[in-house]
Amino acid sequence: MKISDLRDNPGARKKAKLLGRGIGSGKGKTSGRGGKGQTARSGVAINGFEGGQTPIHRRLPKRGFNSLNNEKIDIVNLGQIQIFIDNGKLPAKGLISKSNLVEASLVQNLKRRVKLLAQGELTSKVDLEVDFVSDAASEAVAKLGGNVIKLS
């Protein structure tokens, strides 16, 4: 067998139908694309168009809404603060502000509001500066001699 003897399987290659070669060819005049307009042109697809039938995105009901006042609040637990103090990422004494929490990567950025919750155990006496605080968290900080300053 030689390379010149190699052939495709019968029917593997199909010749393209010549378009626009008279009405006798079966694909003359409009070349199977119908009349004029957007669908007769190349490279155009009407997205979501269902031939005059109401499209599915209009048939289905709308659900829910997006609140304009949707504000994200970052939650920080006392246990997390203690772990970060132990690792040296937060100061062990003095005031821990929102900027300290951002530097330690506990809070995403300074624009986000912060809520302090009492999950976990705090053993260091610290002062915390946050936007919101739970009663249990403020009692736990006060028990150690620290205090929580509310920003808003």
C-alpha positions as CSV (number, residue, x, y, z in Angstrom):
1,M,0.0,0.0,0.0
2,K,1.2,3.4,-0.9
3,I,0.2,6.9,0.2
4,S,-1.2,7.5,-3.2
5,D,-3.6,4.6,-2.7
6,L,-5.2,6.1,0.4
7,R,-8.8,7.2,-0.1
8,D,-11.6,8.5,2.1
9,N,-14.5,6.1,2.9
10,P,-17.4,6.4,0.5
11,G,-19.7,9.3,1.6
12,A,-17.1,10.8,4.0
13,R,-16.9,14.0,1.9
14,K,-20.0,15.6,0.6
15,K,-19.9,18.3,-2.1
16,A,-21.5,21.6,-1.0
17,K,-24.7,22.5,-2.8
18,L,-24.2,25.4,-5.2
19,L,-26.5,28.2,-4.3
20,G,-28.1,30.8,-6.5
21,R,-27.7,29.0,-9.9
22,G,-31.2,29.3,-11.3
23,I,-34.6,28.0,-10.2
24,G,-34.0,24.6,-11.8
25,S,-31.2,23.8,-9.3
26,G,-33.6,23.9,-6.3
27,K,-31.5,26.5,-4.5
28,G,-31.8,29.4,-6.9
29,K,-32.8,33.0,-6.4
30,T,-32.9,33.3,-2.6
31,S,-30.7,30.3,-2.0
32,G,-33.0,28.7,0.5
33,R,-33.0,31.7,2.8
34,G,-36.6,32.9,2.1
35,G,-37.4,36.5,1.4
36,K,-35.6,39.7,2.4
37,G,-34.8,41.0,5.8
38,Q,-32.6,40.2,8.7
39,T,-32.8,36.5,8.4
40,A,-31.8,36.5,4.8
41,R,-28.4,38.2,5.7
42,S,-25.4,36.3,6.9
43,G,-24.1,36.4,10.4
44,V,-27.3,37.5,12.0
45,A,-29.3,35.5,14.6
46,I,-32.2,37.1,16.4
47,N,-31.5,36.1,19.9
48,G,-34.6,34.8,21.8
49,F,-36.8,35.1,18.7
50,E,-39.3,32.3,18.4
51,G,-41.1,33.1,15.2
52,G,-43.8,35.3,16.5
53,Q,-44.6,33.1,19.5
54,T,-44.0,34.9,22.8
55,P,-40.4,34.2,23.8
56,I,-39.8,32.1,26.9
57,H,-38.2,34.9,28.8
58,R,-41.5,36.8,28.5
59,R,-43.7,33.8,29.2
60,L,-42.1,33.0,32.5
61,P,-43.1,35.0,35.6
62,K,-40.6,37.3,37.3
63,R,-39.6,36.3,40.8
64,G,-38.1,38.3,43.6
65,F,-36.4,41.7,43.5
66,N,-33.0,43.3,44.1
67,S,-33.0,45.6,47.1
68,L,-31.3,49.0,46.5
69,N,-30.6,49.1,50.3
70,N,-28.9,45.7,50.4
71,E,-26.0,46.3,52.7
72,K,-23.4,43.7,53.4
73,I,-22.2,43.4,57.0
74,D,-19.0,41.6,57.8
75,I,-19.3,39.4,60.9
76,V,-16.4,39.1,63.3
77,N,-16.4,36.6,66.2
78,L,-14.5,37.0,69.5
79,G,-12.8,33.6,68.9
80,Q,-11.5,34.9,65.6
81,I,-10.1,38.0,67.2
82,Q,-8.3,35.9,69.9
83,I,-6.8,33.7,67.2
84,F,-5.5,36.7,65.3
85,I,-4.1,38.2,68.5
86,D,-2.3,34.9,69.3
87,N,-0.9,34.9,65.7
88,G,0.4,38.5,66.1
89,K,-1.9,39.9,63.3
90,L,-3.8,42.1,65.8
91,P,-2.5,44.1,68.7
92,A,-2.8,42.3,72.1
93,K,-3.4,45.6,74.0
94,G,-5.1,48.8,73.2
95,L,-7.7,49.7,70.6
96,I,-8.5,47.4,67.7
97,S,-10.1,49.6,65.1
98,K,-11.7,48.7,61.7
99,S,-8.5,49.5,60.0
100,N,-6.7,46.9,62.1
101,L,-9.3,44.4,61.1
102,V,-8.9,45.2,57.4
103,E,-5.1,44.9,57.7
104,A,-5.5,41.5,59.4
105,S,-8.0,40.4,56.6
106,L,-10.9,39.8,59.0
107,V,-12.9,42.5,57.1
108,Q,-12.9,43.1,53.4
109,N,-12.6,46.9,53.4
110,L,-13.3,50.0,55.5
111,K,-16.5,50.8,53.7
112,R,-18.1,47.5,54.9
113,R,-19.8,47.6,58.3
114,V,-18.7,45.3,61.0
115,K,-20.7,43.3,63.6
116,L,-19.1,41.7,66.6
117,L,-20.6,38.4,67.8
118,A,-19.8,36.3,70.9
119,Q,-18.9,33.0,69.3
120,G,-15.6,31.6,70.6
121,E,-13.7,32.8,73.6
122,L,-11.7,36.0,74.1
123,T,-8.9,35.9,76.8
124,S,-7.2,39.2,76.0
125,K,-8.3,42.6,77.4
126,V,-8.9,44.7,74.3
127,D,-10.9,47.7,73.2
128,L,-12.9,47.1,70.0
129,E,-14.2,49.7,67.5
130,V,-17.1,48.2,65.5
131,D,-20.4,49.3,63.9
132,F,-22.7,46.7,65.6
133,V,-22.2,44.4,68.6
134,S,-24.4,41.7,70.2
135,D,-25.2,41.9,73.9
136,A,-23.3,38.7,74.7
137,A,-20.2,40.0,72.9
138,S,-20.2,43.3,74.7
139,E,-20.6,41.5,78.1
140,A,-17.7,39.1,77.3
141,V,-15.4,42.0,76.4
142,A,-16.5,44.0,79.5
143,K,-15.9,40.9,81.7
144,L,-12.2,41.0,80.7
145,G,-12.0,44.8,81.4
146,G,-12.2,46.0,77.8
147,N,-14.9,47.9,76.1
148,V,-16.7,48.1,72.8
149,I,-17.0,51.4,71.0
150,K,-20.0,51.6,68.5
151,L,-19.2,53.7,65.4
152,S,-22.8,54.1,64.2
